[in-house]
Amino acid sequence: MLANDRVAIITGAGRGVGAAVGQELSRQGARVVLCDIEQALAEQVAAGIRADGGAALALGNDIAAPAEADRLVRATLEHYGRLDILVNNAAVCPRISIDDMTEAAYDQIMNVNLKSVFFLSRAAGNAMKANRWGRIVNVSSIGGRTGGIFNATVYSASKAGVMSMTKAFARHFAPHNILVNCVAPGSVNTRLMENLSEAALQATIDQVALKRLADPAEVARVIAFLASDEASYVTGITMDVNGGALMV
Ligand SMILES: NC(=O)c1ccc[n+]([C@@H]2O[C@H](COP(=O)([O-])OP(=O)(O)OC[C@H]3O[C@@H](n4cnc5c(N)ncnc54)[C@H](O)[C@@H]3O)[C@@H](O)[C@H]2O)c1
């Protein structure tokens, strides 16, 4: 469980893993800021949380733009007066072969998946210093370890970057008791998997020891642990949540 009144920003919280993280952190007592480029989706998730008695604010920032990082943190401080937890979850994974990749698509993937993690972590971590307590949880991917299998070369490189950045930020913020960790999900049952062919999806499931996709809530619970007081001596790690698809 989280201590009372923690305030958490979750990016990409309009659906999938991000929505599940918002719901789980709220269930554990946090006040949440749900950020999604599709603000209407974030509003729906926020409405559900409020209906259950939680506190949720929905914002429509595009986290690919570094200036939005400061805006998101400022809006959180204005609304709730503090910031304790950041979950860098938003990402895109267009399936583009090496031969078909364009510079524009490359930059978009890197900006959303990796650049945002740098600028948001810096802005949020600096805001957390005031409380001498903070948690940043980054969402990487099994692809960051394997290099990606189904036309996800740039995505996977961005996710390897997220694991690396987790370590550097963990060292940077450790003197302020701000812990920075990462989760690397395997295959989760969200929209992100819908752009796989049926054969590729089956091949993916066949690789999983548990022989099924993860439910977003199963990833969210691990993220909530890393965001809690219980994880007080854990920093700089990447925790695999992949049903035994890859054992390292
Ligand atoms: N689904 C999987 O199998 C899987 C596997 C490994 C890792 N992951 C990771 O889990 C995280 C969540 O993925 P998901 O499966 O829930 O994906 P999803 O596509 O279902 O949800 C991602 C959300 O992020 C939002 N988003 C995209 N670009 C944004 C931007 N520029 N600014 C703000 N919001 C933006 C989208 O609108 C969407 O609501 C991602 O980091 C993804 O890489 C997913």
PDBQT file of the ligand as one rigid body, heavy atoms in Angstrom, charges set to zero:
ROOT
HETATM    1  N1  LIG A 301       1.388  -4.132 -24.599  1.00  0.00    +0.000 N 
HETATM    2  C1  LIG A 301       2.529  -4.802 -24.555  1.00  0.00    +0.000 C 
HETATM    3  O1  LIG A 301       2.605  -5.971 -24.919  1.00  0.00    +0.000 OA
HETATM    4  C2  LIG A 301       3.767  -4.154 -23.979  1.00  0.00    +0.000 A 
HETATM    5  C3  LIG A 301       4.913  -4.950 -23.876  1.00  0.00    +0.000 A 
HETATM    6  C4  LIG A 301       6.075  -4.387 -23.361  1.00  0.00    +0.000 A 
HETATM    7  C5  LIG A 301       6.071  -3.065 -22.951  1.00  0.00    +0.000 A 
HETATM    8  N2  LIG A 301       4.933  -2.318 -23.052  1.00  0.00    +0.000 N 
HETATM    9  C6  LIG A 301       5.006  -0.927 -22.637  1.00  0.00    +0.000 C 
HETATM   10  O2  LIG A 301       3.944  -0.638 -21.748  1.00  0.00    +0.000 OA
HETATM   11  C7  LIG A 301       3.622   0.762 -21.854  1.00  0.00    +0.000 C 
HETATM   12  C8  LIG A 301       2.137   0.924 -22.059  1.00  0.00    +0.000 C 
HETATM   13  O3  LIG A 301       1.796   0.305 -23.290  1.00  0.00    +0.000 OA
HETATM   14  P1  LIG A 301       0.320  -0.172 -23.615  1.00  0.00    +0.000 P 
HETATM   15  O4  LIG A 301       0.443  -1.551 -24.114  1.00  0.00    +0.000 OA
HETATM   16  O5  LIG A 301      -0.607   0.151 -22.508  1.00  0.00    +0.000 OA
HETATM   17  O6  LIG A 301       0.047   0.759 -24.896  1.00  0.00    +0.000 OA
HETATM   18  P2  LIG A 301      -1.301   1.470 -25.426  1.00  0.00    +0.000 P 
HETATM   19  O7  LIG A 301      -1.020   1.823 -26.837  1.00  0.00    +0.000 OA
HETATM   20  O8  LIG A 301      -2.466   0.607 -25.110  1.00  0.00    +0.000 OA
HETATM   21  O9  LIG A 301      -1.378   2.786 -24.521  1.00  0.00    +0.000 OA
HETATM   22  C9  LIG A 301      -0.405   3.796 -24.619  1.00  0.00    +0.000 C 
HETATM   23  C10 LIG A 301      -1.040   5.136 -24.302  1.00  0.00    +0.000 C 
HETATM   24  O10 LIG A 301      -0.023   6.150 -24.436  1.00  0.00    +0.000 OA
HETATM   25  C11 LIG A 301      -0.615   7.266 -25.074  1.00  0.00    +0.000 C 
HETATM   26  N3  LIG A 301       0.398   8.078 -25.763  1.00  0.00    +0.000 N 
HETATM   27  C12 LIG A 301       1.027   7.754 -26.914  1.00  0.00    +0.000 A 
HETATM   28  N4  LIG A 301       1.832   8.772 -27.282  1.00  0.00    +0.000 NA
HETATM   29  C13 LIG A 301       1.707   9.733 -26.345  1.00  0.00    +0.000 A 
HETATM   30  C14 LIG A 301       2.281  11.021 -26.207  1.00  0.00    +0.000 A 
HETATM   31  N5  LIG A 301       3.119  11.521 -27.120  1.00  0.00    +0.000 N 
HETATM   32  N6  LIG A 301       1.953  11.772 -25.117  1.00  0.00    +0.000 NA
HETATM   33  C15 LIG A 301       1.072  11.278 -24.206  1.00  0.00    +0.000 A 
HETATM   34  N7  LIG A 301       0.483  10.067 -24.302  1.00  0.00    +0.000 NA
HETATM   35  C16 LIG A 301       0.801   9.297 -25.367  1.00  0.00    +0.000 A 
HETATM   36  C17 LIG A 301      -1.609   6.679 -26.043  1.00  0.00    +0.000 C 
HETATM   37  O11 LIG A 301      -2.598   7.621 -26.433  1.00  0.00    +0.000 OA
HETATM   38  C18 LIG A 301      -2.174   5.504 -25.258  1.00  0.00    +0.000 C 
HETATM   39  O12 LIG A 301      -3.343   5.847 -24.552  1.00  0.00    +0.000 OA
HETATM   40  C19 LIG A 301       4.478   1.287 -22.990  1.00  0.00    +0.000 C 
HETATM   41  O13 LIG A 301       5.657   1.896 -22.469  1.00  0.00    +0.000 OA
HETATM   42  C20 LIG A 301       4.855   0.053 -23.770  1.00  0.00    +0.000 C 
HETATM   43  O14 LIG A 301       6.042   0.205 -24.514  1.00  0.00    +0.000 OA
HETATM   44  C21 LIG A 301       3.794  -2.824 -23.567  1.00  0.00    +0.000 A 
ENDROOT
TORSDOF 0
